[in-house]
Every structure is written in C-alpha cells, then in structure tokens.
Amino acid sequence: MKGEGALVFIIAFIIFLVVTLAYNGLPPGNAISDAMGIDPTIQWSGYSVKTLVSAIFNGVIYGVIIWLIFTFARRKKKPKK
C-alpha cells in the first residue's frame, strides 16, 4: 500500500506537536526557537509564538526521524525476490 510512510509522518507530527504545546521545553525545537531570538511574550491564539514555532519544528524533526525508522524497518522486512 502506498502512502503508509506519509501516514506515519503525519501521525508522528501531530503527536509531537501536541506534546510540545503541552510541554514547551522539549528539545530540539526549544533550542531552535531560542536561537532564532523569538520573543516569548508575543501571543497568538492563546499560545506563545515561541511555543508554536518549537512545536512545529519538533513535529517535523521527530516526524522525519520516525518516518526514516519506519522506512528502513519496512525495507529490512521485505523478502528479496
């Protein structure tokens, strides 16, 4: 079935986005948003913009890592023809 990797990435992205919104100190997104110099007092939709940027970075970074693990594990499992 095609698209399984995309589904794995989207699920991991959403999980880490929500986790980071609940706990904004999760690395590496927190370190990246600190390095960008984002003002933590700026708010958008009830969240700090720094927290939102951290959440997006964490979702993408951890999503790619989990997608890569899934892809390599799936390739390892496939029988050779």
VODO-703107 format. One record per residue (C-alpha): z, x, y; residue number from 1. Coordinates in pm, 1 decimal, decimal comma, padded with zeros to 6 digits. Layout:
N
KERO / up / east / north / pos
KERO / Z / X / Y / NUM
...
// end
This chain:
81
KERO / up / east / north / pos
KERO / 00000,0 / 00000,0 / 00000,0 / 1
KERO / -00096,9 / 00136,0 / 00337,5 / 2
KERO / 00136,7 / 00126,2 / 00632,9 / 3
KERO / 00458,5 / 00194,5 / 00444,3 / 4
KERO / 00517,9 / 00509,8 / 00648,4 / 5
KERO / 00482,3 / 00315,8 / 00972,1 / 6
KERO / 00731,1 / 00058,7 / 00848,3 / 7
KERO / 00979,1 / 00332,8 / 00756,7 / 8
KERO / 00937,9 / 00488,7 / 01103,2 / 9
KERO / 00986,7 / 00156,7 / 01285,4 / 10
KERO / 01299,3 / 00069,6 / 01085,5 / 11
KERO / 01449,5 / 00416,4 / 01145,7 / 12
KERO / 01354,2 / 00397,7 / 01515,1 / 13
KERO / 01527,6 / 00061,4 / 01560,0 / 14
KERO / 01838,9 / 00171,1 / 01369,3 / 15
KERO / 01884,7 / 00488,0 / 01574,0 / 16
KERO / 01800,3 / 00305,9 / 01897,4 / 17
KERO / 02079,1 / 00053,9 / 01832,6 / 18
KERO / 02324,2 / 00321,3 / 01714,7 / 19
KERO / 02262,5 / 00525,8 / 02029,1 / 20
KERO / 02308,5 / 00221,7 / 02250,5 / 21
KERO / 02648,0 / 00170,4 / 02084,1 / 22
KERO / 02742,4 / 00540,5 / 02089,1 / 23
KERO / 02554,6 / 00725,4 / 02363,5 / 24
KERO / 02681,7 / 01073,4 / 02272,7 / 25
KERO / 02455,3 / 01105,8 / 01967,9 / 26
KERO / 02254,1 / 01429,9 / 01979,5 / 27
KERO / 01977,3 / 01537,5 / 02049,0 / 28
KERO / 01893,7 / 01251,1 / 02286,1 / 29
KERO / 02206,8 / 01306,4 / 02490,2 / 30
KERO / 02125,1 / 01675,9 / 02537,6 / 31
KERO / 01764,7 / 01597,6 / 02631,9 / 32
KERO / 01864,3 / 01336,5 / 02890,2 / 33
KERO / 02123,5 / 01580,6 / 03031,0 / 34
KERO / 01855,1 / 01847,9 / 03060,7 / 35
KERO / 01629,4 / 01600,5 / 03242,5 / 36
KERO / 01901,3 / 01551,6 / 03502,2 / 37
KERO / 01914,9 / 01172,0 / 03480,4 / 38
KERO / 02185,0 / 01017,1 / 03698,3 / 39
KERO / 02430,4 / 00832,3 / 03469,4 / 40
KERO / 02524,1 / 00581,8 / 03742,4 / 41
KERO / 02179,4 / 00415,6 / 03752,9 / 42
KERO / 02186,5 / 00088,2 / 03557,3 / 43
KERO / 01908,6 / -00121,5 / 03404,7 / 44
KERO / 01973,9 / -00441,7 / 03208,8 / 45
KERO / 02342,2 / -00356,6 / 03179,7 / 46
KERO / 02283,3 / -00011,4 / 03027,2 / 47
KERO / 02281,1 / 00328,4 / 03191,1 / 48
KERO / 01926,6 / 00463,6 / 03222,2 / 49
KERO / 02058,6 / 00788,0 / 03071,7 / 50
KERO / 02173,8 / 00594,5 / 02763,2 / 51
KERO / 01837,6 / 00415,9 / 02733,0 / 52
KERO / 01644,4 / 00744,1 / 02754,6 / 53
KERO / 01878,4 / 00900,9 / 02497,2 / 54
KERO / 01830,0 / 00602,5 / 02266,9 / 55
KERO / 01450,4 / 00623,6 / 02286,3 / 56
KERO / 01449,1 / 00998,7 / 02222,2 / 57
KERO / 01688,8 / 00961,3 / 01928,5 / 58
KERO / 01482,9 / 00678,1 / 01782,5 / 59
KERO / 01163,4 / 00881,4 / 01797,9 / 60
KERO / 01313,2 / 01210,6 / 01676,2 / 61
KERO / 01512,8 / 01066,2 / 01387,1 / 62
KERO / 01230,7 / 00823,9 / 01304,4 / 63
KERO / 00984,7 / 01111,4 / 01266,3 / 64
KERO / 01232,0 / 01310,0 / 01054,4 / 65
KERO / 01292,5 / 01015,9 / 00819,1 / 66
KERO / 00919,5 / 00938,5 / 00805,4 / 67
KERO / 00845,7 / 01300,8 / 00707,2 / 68
KERO / 01110,6 / 01293,1 / 00434,3 / 69
KERO / 00966,1 / 00964,5 / 00305,5 / 70
KERO / 00609,8 / 01101,6 / 00310,7 / 71
KERO / 00693,5 / 01423,6 / 00126,7 / 72
KERO / 00910,1 / 01242,7 / -00128,4 / 73
KERO / 00633,0 / 00993,6 / -00194,1 / 74
KERO / 00374,5 / 01269,5 / -00241,1 / 75
KERO / 00605,6 / 01452,6 / -00478,9 / 76
KERO / 00646,7 / 01137,1 / -00687,8 / 77
KERO / 00274,4 / 01056,2 / -00723,8 / 78
KERO / 00127,0 / 01154,2 / -01059,5 / 79
KERO / -00156,5 / 01406,2 / -01044,0 / 80
KERO / -00498,6 / 01292,0 / -01161,1 / 81
// end
